[in-house]
Amino acid sequence: MKKSTMSYVIACWKRGVPHGIQVTNNKFTLVPLDSQTNVSKLFNNPHRTQMQKFLNWIKENDKELKHEEFSIQDYGRFRR
């Protein structure tokens, strides 16, 4: 039996709509997760500790995103 691995994403909610982090043009951008296309392009990683490091970096260095209330979520939560 093949072992499946779980991936993690960085997400937040704005007005009840989940948003996630994508990497575009070497920068982090926040996108609404209102379509499978956006969900499939999410920045994800199979290691929760590495995602925590990215989240810490965003909070310390990204002027646009550091004030968002992000959390690390299971990638599967947003797939339909």
C-alpha positions as CSV (number, residue, x, y, z in Angstrom):
1,M,0.0,0.0,0.0
2,K,1.3,3.4,-1.0
3,K,1.9,5.8,1.9
4,S,0.2,9.1,1.3
5,T,1.7,12.3,2.6
6,M,-0.2,15.3,3.8
7,S,0.7,18.8,2.6
8,Y,0.2,22.0,4.5
9,V,-0.6,25.5,3.3
10,I,-0.7,29.0,4.9
11,A,-4.2,30.4,5.1
12,C,-6.4,33.0,6.6
13,W,-10.0,34.1,6.4
14,K,-11.3,37.4,5.1
15,R,-15.1,38.1,5.4
16,G,-15.7,34.4,5.8
17,V,-13.8,33.4,2.6
18,P,-10.6,31.4,2.9
19,H,-7.5,32.8,1.4
20,G,-4.1,31.2,0.8
21,I,-0.5,32.0,-0.2
22,Q,0.7,31.7,-3.7
23,V,4.3,32.4,-4.9
24,T,4.3,34.6,-8.0
25,N,7.2,36.6,-9.4
26,N,9.4,35.6,-6.4
27,K,6.9,37.1,-3.9
28,F,4.1,35.8,-1.7
29,T,0.6,36.9,-2.7
30,L,-2.7,36.3,-1.0
31,V,-5.5,34.8,-3.2
32,P,-9.1,33.8,-2.4
33,L,-9.7,30.1,-2.4
34,D,-12.9,30.4,-4.3
35,S,-11.9,28.1,-7.2
36,Q,-10.1,24.8,-7.7
37,T,-7.6,26.6,-10.0
38,N,-6.6,28.9,-7.1
39,V,-6.4,26.0,-4.7
40,S,-4.2,24.0,-7.0
41,K,-1.7,26.9,-7.3
42,L,-1.3,27.2,-3.5
43,F,2.2,27.2,-2.0
44,N,2.3,23.9,-0.1
45,N,4.8,21.7,1.6
46,P,4.6,18.2,3.1
47,H,6.5,19.4,6.3
48,R,4.6,21.4,8.8
49,T,7.8,22.7,10.5
50,Q,9.0,24.1,7.2
51,M,5.7,25.9,6.6
52,Q,6.0,27.4,10.1
53,K,9.4,28.8,9.0
54,F,7.9,30.4,5.9
55,L,5.0,31.8,8.1
56,N,7.6,33.3,10.5
57,W,9.5,34.8,7.6
58,I,6.3,36.4,6.2
59,K,5.4,37.8,9.6
60,E,8.9,39.3,10.0
61,N,9.6,40.5,6.5
62,D,6.5,40.9,4.2
63,K,5.1,44.4,4.7
64,E,1.9,43.6,2.9
65,L,1.0,40.3,4.6
66,K,2.6,40.4,8.0
67,H,-0.6,41.8,9.6
68,E,-2.9,38.9,8.4
69,E,-4.0,36.3,10.9
70,F,-2.5,33.3,9.2
71,S,-2.5,29.7,10.3
72,I,-1.1,26.5,8.9
73,Q,-3.9,24.3,7.5
74,D,-4.1,20.9,5.8
75,Y,-4.1,21.3,2.0
76,G,-6.9,18.8,1.7
77,R,-9.2,21.0,3.6
78,F,-9.6,23.3,0.6
79,R,-9.8,20.7,-2.1
80,R,-13.2,19.7,-3.4
